[in-house]
Amino acid sequence: MNEVKIYDKFGSLKKVVSSNELKKRADLLITSPMQYRKTNKKPSSSVKTS
């Protein structure tokens, strides 16, 4: 994996994520996928008929 550069909306460099850190994240994702689960999903609304 290549390193990832993160920029803000103005185009200035904020952070560089190294390839070693990306490999660690990938290993964590394989061992515990629930860690990266999105919790901000909207609950499904049920349609009520009267």
Order of alpha helices (4+ residues) and beta strands (2+ residues): beta-beta-alpha
